[in-house]
Amino acid sequence: MTPGPSSFLAEPPAAAVVVFGDRLELAGRYAELLATDGVVRGLIGPREAPRLWERHLVNCGVMAEMIPAGASVVDVGSGAGLPGLVLAVARPDLVITLVEPLARRTSFLEEAVVVLGLDNVTVVRGRAEEVAGRLPGADVVTARAVAALDKLAGWCLPLASVGGRLLAMKGSSAAEEIAEHAAAVKALGGGTASIRLCGGGLIDPPTTVVEIVKERHVVPGRGAAKRSRRG
């Protein structure tokens, strides 16, 4: 998988220099992959190419400020690698596992890992609920635009260690989701969800992240059963 011409890509904004530092060139190579092979394979819409930096790379990269040094990270529903590959580029100290069920997406991710030389990344094909028992508990589980918060917690919290955190990128309805799904999140072993704004003063608007700490382990299926009886 060879990056194509980047003439149609916008120049990296000043915020990208802050987020990626001396790995800005590597981030640019990933942007090229997204704008070429990512578009051809249907992972990124063709209209996204001119705004890849601000809408995708920087928007995801600012999440790195919430992740401690040397943390293990599992990215659920990685798709084209957002935010998992972005975090791997920005933070080589992290140990990242990308979980993605679709073959065409995992193929892209595996090839991107090789092209970018990311030795801190492993790609696992499967659904989150299928791989939960196969992976060690992570310090951080990330997800972007995957599902409503109750479903997302059900998929992601089993992948976190007790005391670990789910960091879910959300939009303007984050507060409403938190209120609506608070009981479900608690039944799944999560604590009270909170909203964190990442990249404040760097990007406008900042990235909205819902943070949930895993407070206890829940036997798979029991949380879902409780929600079904209540529903």
Secondary structure, 3 states (H helix, E strand, C coil): CCCCCCCCCCCCCHHHHHHHHHHHHHHHHHHHHHHHHHHHCCCCCHHHHHHHHHHHHHHHHHHHHHCCCCCEEEEECCCCCCCHHHHHHHCCCCEEEEEECCHHHHHHHHHHHHHHCCCCEEEEECCHHHHCCCCCCEEEEEEECCCCHHHHHHHHHHHEEEEEEEEEEECCCHHHHHHHHHHHHHHCCECCCEEEEECCCCCCCCEEEEEEEECCCCCCCHHHHHHHHHC
